[in-house]
Amino acid sequence: MVEKVTPECTITIEEEKEKKVRKPHTGNVKEFFLDYAQSHPSTLVRLKTRLGDIDIKLYEETPIHRGNFLYNINQELYDQTIFYRVVPNFMIQGGNSDHDKTLEKREEEAAYYIPNECQPHLIHKRGALAMAMSYDDNPEKKSAQYSYYIVIGTRLSEDGLYAVEDEYGIKISQENRKTYSNIGGTPHLDGVHTVFGEVVKGMEVVIAISNEKRDSGDWPINDVLIECEVLN
């Protein structure tokens, strides 16, 4: 590795380049997004669609995911994305794009995964925002770079909650049981996918999107385009 010597220290050419154009990559994901979240304290974003707007609060307890989400918006990596999978009473999934300009911008970015930030109290309740992830060769349950979903789910009875525990080998706390009984959600995803926000306005829009006519792969027949905006 070629090094450049300065009076203060010795730095690599790669480090010098990163200082000039700082971007996330596989070697600095955690550090980069912790720094980015600190310098970009916004916690409220809006997803604009033809069916209405969805306002989402991003959790401060998951700074890496919040930083990644804000970075994708600010760098226009979420421009002209779509909800590409919609399942009534389950969830809507977005973040992909076929837009040439967006794809060109993404080609300039390094590919990486986001460290898991699952926390017991941040659960897959109705309206939760979580990041998608690959189930193949991913023991650390790292999140995807772009793809996310919003939970719908259904209310669960005590018997239903016990059935979920038995089927997935999990234990649902009493506090979380109350939430799933009162407003619903998808508890079998807890501890797997990182929940990093929740819908604070526009849940009716989420429901409307989930009810769009779709093909056999759950892709809406008519694209539901998304424009993202940071509100604070």
C-alpha positions in Angstrom: 0.0 0.0 0.0 1.4 3.4 -1.0 1.7 5.9 1.8 2.2 9.7 1.9 4.3 11.1 4.7 3.3 14.5 6.2 4.9 16.4 9.1 2.0 15.4 11.4 1.3 11.8 10.5 1.5 9.1 7.9 -1.8 8.5 5.9 -2.6 6.2 3.1 -3.8 7.5 -0.3 -7.1 5.8 0.3 -7.6 7.7 3.6 -6.7 10.9 1.9 -9.3 10.3 -0.8 -11.9 9.5 1.8 -11.3 12.8 3.5 -12.0 14.6 0.3 -15.1 12.7 -0.7 -16.4 10.9 2.4 -18.8 8.1 1.6 -20.0 5.0 3.3 -18.4 1.6 2.4 -18.0 -1.8 4.0 -15.1 -0.7 6.2 -16.7 2.3 7.8 -20.4 1.8 7.8 -20.9 2.0 11.6 -18.6 5.0 12.1 -19.9 6.8 9.0 -23.5 6.6 9.9 -23.0 7.3 13.6 -21.2 10.5 12.5 -23.8 11.3 9.9 -26.7 10.8 12.4 -25.0 13.2 14.8 -24.5 15.9 12.2 -28.0 15.3 10.7 -30.3 15.2 13.8 -33.6 15.1 11.8 -36.1 12.5 13.0 -39.1 13.2 10.8 -39.5 12.3 7.1 -42.3 12.3 4.6 -43.0 9.7 1.9 -45.1 11.3 -0.9 -47.2 9.0 -3.1 -50.2 9.3 -5.5 -52.4 7.9 -2.7 -51.2 10.5 -0.1 -48.4 11.2 2.2 -46.9 9.1 5.0 -45.1 10.9 7.8 -42.5 8.8 9.7 -40.6 9.4 12.9 -37.1 7.9 12.9 -35.9 6.6 16.2 -32.9 8.1 17.9 -32.1 4.8 19.5 -31.2 3.4 16.1 -28.7 6.0 14.8 -27.0 3.8 12.2 -30.2 3.0 10.4 -31.5 6.6 10.9 -28.2 7.9 9.4 -28.4 5.5 6.5 -32.1 6.5 5.7 -31.3 10.2 5.9 -28.2 9.8 3.8 -30.2 8.0 1.1 -32.8 10.8 1.0 -30.2 13.6 1.1 -28.1 12.1 -1.6 -31.2 11.5 -3.8 -30.7 7.7 -3.7 -34.4 7.4 -2.8 -35.6 9.6 -5.7 -38.2 7.9 -7.9 -38.3 4.7 -5.8 -41.4 2.5 -5.6 -43.4 0.3 -3.3 -42.6 -2.9 -5.1 -44.2 -5.5 -2.8 -47.6 -5.0 -1.1 -49.4 -7.6 1.0 -52.7 -6.6 2.7 -52.7 -7.1 6.5 -48.9 -7.7 6.4 -46.8 -4.9 5.0 -45.7 -2.7 2.1 -42.1 -2.8 1.0 -40.2 0.0 -0.8 -36.8 1.4 -1.7 -36.2 -0.1 -5.2 -36.0 2.0 -8.3 -35.9 1.6 -12.1 -35.3 5.3 -12.6 -32.2 5.9 -14.7 -30.9 8.9 -12.8 -31.4 7.1 -9.4 -29.6 4.0 -10.7 -26.7 6.1 -11.9 -26.4 7.7 -8.5 -26.4 4.3 -6.8 -23.7 3.1 -9.1 -21.4 5.7 -7.6 -22.1 4.4 -4.1 -20.3 1.4 -2.6 -22.4 -1.6 -1.7 -22.7 -2.4 2.1 -24.8 -3.9 4.8 -26.0 -2.1 8.0 -25.2 -3.6 11.4 -28.3 -4.9 13.2 -29.7 -2.5 15.8 -32.7 -4.7 17.1 -33.9 -3.7 20.5 -36.5 -5.4 22.7 -38.8 -2.4 22.9 -38.6 -1.4 19.2 -41.0 -4.0 17.8 -43.0 -4.8 14.6 -46.2 -3.1 15.8 -48.7 -1.7 13.3 -47.0 1.3 11.5 -43.4 0.3 12.4 -40.7 1.1 9.8 -38.0 -1.6 9.5 -35.2 -2.5 7.1 -35.3 -5.5 4.9 -32.4 -8.1 5.0 -31.2 -11.2 3.3 -31.8 -14.5 5.1 -29.0 -16.2 3.2 -25.5 -16.3 4.7 -26.3 -13.4 7.1 -25.8 -14.7 10.7 -25.4 -11.2 12.1 -28.8 -10.2 10.6 -27.4 -7.1 8.9 -29.8 -4.9 7.1 -30.1 -4.0 3.4 -28.8 -0.7 2.0 -32.0 0.6 0.5 -35.0 -1.7 0.9 -37.4 -1.0 3.8 -41.0 -1.9 4.8 -43.9 -0.6 6.8 -45.8 -3.0 9.0 -49.5 -3.5 8.9 -50.2 -6.8 10.6 -53.3 -7.8 12.6 -54.4 -7.8 16.2 -53.5 -11.0 18.0 -55.3 -12.8 20.8 -53.5 -14.5 23.6 -53.9 -17.8 21.8 -52.5 -16.2 18.7 -49.5 -14.8 20.5 -48.8 -18.2 22.1 -49.0 -19.8 18.6 -46.5 -17.3 17.3 -44.2 -18.1 20.2 -44.4 -21.8 19.6 -44.0 -21.6 15.8 -41.0 -19.3 15.8 -39.4 -20.2 19.1 -39.6 -16.7 20.5 -40.8 -15.2 23.8 -43.0 -12.1 23.7 -42.8 -9.8 26.7 -46.0 -8.8 28.6 -45.6 -5.2 27.5 -45.2 -6.2 23.8 -48.1 -8.6 24.1 -50.3 -5.6 25.1 -49.2 -3.7 22.0 -49.8 -6.7 19.7 -53.2 -7.3 21.2 -54.3 -3.6 21.1 -53.0 -2.4 17.7 -51.5 -5.5 16.0 -48.4 -6.2 14.1 -46.0 -9.0 13.1 -44.2 -10.2 16.2 -42.4 -13.1 14.5 -40.1 -10.5 12.8 -38.9 -9.1 16.2 -35.2 -9.6 16.9 -34.5 -10.3 13.2 -35.2 -7.1 11.2 -34.2 -3.8 12.8 -37.2 -1.5 13.5 -36.0 2.1 13.3 -39.1 4.3 13.0 -42.9 4.4 12.9 -45.7 6.1 11.0 -47.0 9.1 12.9 -49.4 10.2 10.2 -50.9 8.6 7.1 -51.5 5.0 8.1 -54.6 5.1 6.0 -52.3 5.7 3.0 -50.3 2.6 4.0 -53.5 0.6 4.0 -54.6 2.0 0.6 -51.2 1.1 -0.9 -51.4 -2.5 0.5 -54.8 -2.9 -1.2 -53.6 -1.9 -4.6 -54.2 -4.5 -7.3 -51.0 -6.6 -7.6 -49.5 -9.4 -9.7 -48.6 -12.9 -8.5 -45.4 -11.6 -7.1 -47.3 -8.9 -5.0 -46.0 -6.1 -7.2 -48.6 -3.4 -7.7 -50.1 -3.4 -11.2 -49.9 0.4 -11.2 -46.6 1.7 -9.8 -46.7 3.5 -6.5 -43.9 6.0 -6.8 -42.3 7.5 -3.7 -40.7 10.9 -3.2 -38.9 11.3 0.1 -38.5 14.6 2.1 -36.8 15.4 5.4 -39.2 17.6 7.4 -37.0 18.7 10.3 
